[in-house]
Amino acid sequence: MIPVNRPSIPKKAKAYLSECVRSGWFSSEGPFVARFENSFARYLGVKYASSTSSGTAALHLALMALGVGPGDEVILPAMTIASCYFAVWYTGAKAMPVDVDEETYCINPDLIEKAITKRTKAIMVVHLFGHPCDMDPIMRIAKKHRIKVIEDAAEAHGAEYKGKKAGSIGDMAIFSFYANKIVTTGEGGMVVSNNKKYIDIVNKLKSLNHSKTRFIHDGIGYNYLMSNMQAAVGLASLEEIDASIKKKRAMATYYTKQLQNIPGLTLPIEKPWTKNVYWMYAVTINQKSARSRDNVMKHLAATHGIQTRTFFYSPRTAFKKSGLYKTYRFPVAERLEKTGFYLPSGLGNSISEFATTSRALMHSSLSKTT
Ligand SMILES: Cc1ncc(COP(=O)(O)O)c(C=O)c1O
């Protein structure tokens, strides 16, 4: 089998984990946590970073730090992981989706302003599959309407927008360090910001919201802490980030070279103003192709054991059981949910796995009727 993501174990992980065992520091109070946070902030060029137990927890904390709550609305893309919606709902606010861009698959800035109401408190943008959103118009709109911007850079560690790192542009940003991410802690996340006030709130809420007196609480709190062991792996992983991004970009160059002439297959792009880190190599199949996306995915799995994944679903489909967004229409997200999928792209996947996948796609008879 060729897994869609074969993780790569950072070289120094073993030594750093041994240090946790030797010192006896397992909890969030161990020294690797601050080392990881400080190194991550330095890497991004932001002032503050606060580690969390997951990217989903980081999203929740970022929204709370901005004061998002019942009665507020948060604009977000119509194609993203459910974590973005869930985090808004945890706060009691409403999640207001906006369709995505045809080419980058990120939120379409041209549609944001129409979705702004008196209740809009924040825009949550998602740098999807490693390609940054077009941040300048987004920041301009946010400034004009005095609303805050959270960047979800869970899939875009080290990606750049006009020379700035994804996650260093908005009011706050979050990252995920799930095992398939470019920097990993197994499970984990980070909130970053240049605003100390926000990070102070995050630090307090993620650790049970103690008042100045421990065990006397200022309100509801959470345990969203990262352990010393996770941070040890995270630091080892962060130390390899440049090599990891190089690997991702080499993977993308290889796939693009192999697949560029398959009619009916659209390959990922890199807008001139970005550095795409190709977290996943995401392709779409023309709806008029001989085979449907699902058929091609089945073919790859059945004949070559190649695992692939669909894109995220639009909110109407993803939350169908709850009956949400029934009357909403997102033409681009709804087309992509039927046509998009991503290929094996992990840092631990080999060039021969990319070659097998490319050959299998070339022979998948995609082009018969295109
Ligand atoms: C864009 C995006 N945001 C948020 C998350 C949530 O992160 P986590 O899985 O660490 O909770 C993910 C998932 O990994 C993601 O891809």
The ligand as an SDF file (V2000), in Angstrom:
LIG
                    3D

 16 16  0  0  0  0  0  0  0  0999 V2000
   -6.8780   23.7560    7.8610 C   0  0  0  0  0  0  0  0  0  0  0  0
   -6.9200   23.0490    9.1810 C   0  0  0  0  0  0  0  0  0  0  0  0
   -7.3110   23.7300   10.2800 N   0  0  0  0  0  0  0  0  0  0  0  0
   -7.3780   23.1480   11.4800 C   0  0  0  0  0  0  0  0  0  0  0  0
   -7.0470   21.8160   11.6550 C   0  0  0  0  0  0  0  0  0  0  0  0
   -7.2160   21.1960   12.9820 C   0  0  0  0  0  0  0  0  0  0  0  0
   -6.0130   20.7560   13.5310 O   0  0  0  0  0  0  0  0  0  0  0  0
   -5.9610   19.5080   14.5300 P   0  0  0  0  0  0  0  0  0  0  0  0
   -6.1730   18.2750   13.7380 O   0  0  0  0  0  0  0  0  0  0  0  0
   -4.5760   19.5810   15.1030 O   0  0  0  0  0  0  0  0  0  0  0  0
   -7.0040   19.7300   15.5700 O   0  0  0  0  0  0  0  0  0  0  0  0
   -6.6160   21.0780   10.5440 C   0  0  0  0  0  0  0  0  0  0  0  0
   -6.3190   19.6460   10.6450 C   0  0  0  0  0  0  0  0  0  0  0  0
   -5.4230   19.0650   10.7910 O   0  0  0  0  0  0  0  0  0  0  0  0
   -6.5520   21.6860    9.2670 C   0  0  0  0  0  0  0  0  0  0  0  0
   -6.1630   21.0260    8.1820 O   0  0  0  0  0  0  0  0  0  0  0  0
  1  2  1  0
  2  3  1  0
  2 15  2  0
  3  4  2  0
  4  5  1  0
  5  6  1  0
  5 12  2  0
  6  7  1  0
  7  8  1  0
  8  9  2  0
  8 10  1  0
  8 11  1  0
 12 13  1  0
 12 15  1  0
 13 14  2  0
 15 16  1  0
M  END
$$$$
